[in-house]
Amino acid sequence: MTAFSKLHAQNHKITELSNVFLYLVQNREICDTQTACDVFFEYSAKVKEHIELVDRELCSKLISYPDQSVKNTADRFLSGSNEIKRIFNQYLRDWCNESRRQLTIRNHEAFLTETEQMFALVLDRIQRETEHLYPLMRKVQDKDAAAA
C-alpha cells in the first residue's frame, strides 16, 4: 500500500472512530463501558500512528527538499505535530488511565467539551494535510520524477 493510500485509510478510520466515540459518550453511563474504552484507545493509537507516519514519510522528506517554501511547509506541519502530541498527551493524562485502558471521567460535561475540542483539532489537522501537505508531496514527487 502506498503512503498516500495508507494515510487516506488512516484518515477514514480516525474520522470513523471519532464519530462513533463522540456519539457514545454523550450518554454518561456509556463512558464507563468496555466498548467505549476500546473505541477510545483504538482512536488514540490510530492518531499517534498517523502523526508518526506523516512526520516520517512526508515531512522528513519535504524538510530536506531544496525549495525553501517546501521546507517551510514541512517545518510548519512538524511543529504542528509536536503541538498536537503535547496537547493530546495532556488530554490523555487528564481523562484516562492508559495502563489500565480506562477512562477516568470526574466531570462528564468537561470531558465532553475537551473531547470535542481535541477530536476537532485532530480532524482539522487531517483536513489541512489532505488539502495542503499531500498535494505538495505529490507535486514534489512529480517534479523529481520528471527530472530523473
ABEGO torsion letter per residue (X at the ends): XBAAAAAAAAAAAAAAAAAAAAAAAABAAAAABAAAAAAAAAAAAAAAAAAAAAAAAAAAAAAABABAAAAAAAAAAAAAAAAAAAAAAAAAAAABBAAAGBBBBABAAAAAAAAAAAAAAAAAAAAAAAAAAAAAAAAAAAAAAAAX
